[in-house]
């Protein structure tokens, strides 16, 4: 049961990340096609899959994706990590309570 709950939470987090990425893309004034072109992606549908929570921004594209969306890479990757790997994010960035 725990694995199912964890998987469901991961799917929800990817969807939330996708919503955030879509908002950033809209603010940057880019279409999915334009973003895909900036990132050198063959298919814009990959951007759609990420924004709809069916995929993740590949690690090797995180910096370029952030820059294409006019984001500072450290802040962008930190926020993305909070969605994709919440436990790792917590361990790396949250202050321990004593």
C-alpha positions in Angstrom: 0.0 0.0 0.0 2.8 2.4 0.9 4.4 2.0 -2.6 1.1 2.9 -4.3 0.7 6.0 -2.1 4.2 7.1 -2.9 3.7 6.6 -6.6 0.4 8.5 -6.5 2.2 11.4 -4.6 5.0 11.4 -7.2 2.4 11.7 -10.1 0.7 14.6 -8.3 4.1 16.3 -7.7 5.0 16.0 -11.4 1.6 17.5 -12.4 2.3 20.4 -10.0 5.7 20.9 -11.5 4.2 20.8 -15.0 1.7 23.5 -14.0 4.5 25.7 -12.6 6.6 25.1 -15.8 3.7 26.0 -18.0 3.1 29.3 -16.0 6.8 30.2 -16.4 6.7 29.4 -20.1 3.6 31.6 -20.5 5.3 34.5 -18.6 8.3 34.1 -20.9 6.0 34.5 -23.9 7.0 31.2 -25.4 4.8 28.6 -27.1 5.6 24.9 -26.6 7.1 24.8 -30.1 9.3 27.9 -29.4 10.6 26.4 -26.1 11.3 23.1 -27.8 13.3 24.9 -30.5 15.3 26.8 -27.9 16.1 23.5 -26.1 17.0 21.7 -29.3 14.2 19.2 -28.9 13.0 17.3 -32.0 9.4 17.3 -30.8 7.5 20.0 -29.0 5.2 17.3 -27.7 7.9 16.5 -25.1 7.3 20.0 -23.6 3.6 19.1 -23.5 4.3 15.8 -21.7 6.4 17.5 -19.1 3.8 20.3 -18.5 1.0 17.7 -18.2 3.0 15.7 -15.6 3.7 12.7 -17.9 7.4 13.4 -17.9 10.2 15.2 -16.2 12.7 17.8 -17.3 15.8 15.7 -18.1 18.7 16.5 -15.8 20.9 17.4 -18.8 18.4 20.0 -19.9 17.5 21.6 -16.5 19.9 24.6 -16.8 18.9 25.3 -20.5 15.2 24.9 -19.6 15.5 27.4 -16.7 17.5 29.9 -18.8 14.9 29.6 -21.7 12.3 30.5 -19.1 14.3 33.5 -17.8 15.0 31.8 -14.5 18.3 31.8 -12.5 19.5 28.2 -12.7 20.2 27.6 -9.0 16.7 28.8 -8.0 15.1 27.0 -10.9 16.7 23.6 -10.1 16.0 24.0 -6.4 12.3 24.6 -7.1 12.2 21.7 -9.6 13.8 19.4 -7.1 11.2 20.3 -4.6 8.6 18.8 -6.9 10.5 15.9 -8.4 12.4 14.7 -5.3 10.8 16.2 -2.2 12.6 14.1 0.3 16.0 14.9 -1.3 15.0 18.6 -1.4 14.1 18.4 2.3 17.4 16.8 3.2 19.4 19.3 1.2 17.7 22.6 1.9 15.5 22.5 4.9 16.9 23.6 8.2 16.8 20.8 10.8 14.7 21.5 13.8 16.5 20.9 17.1 
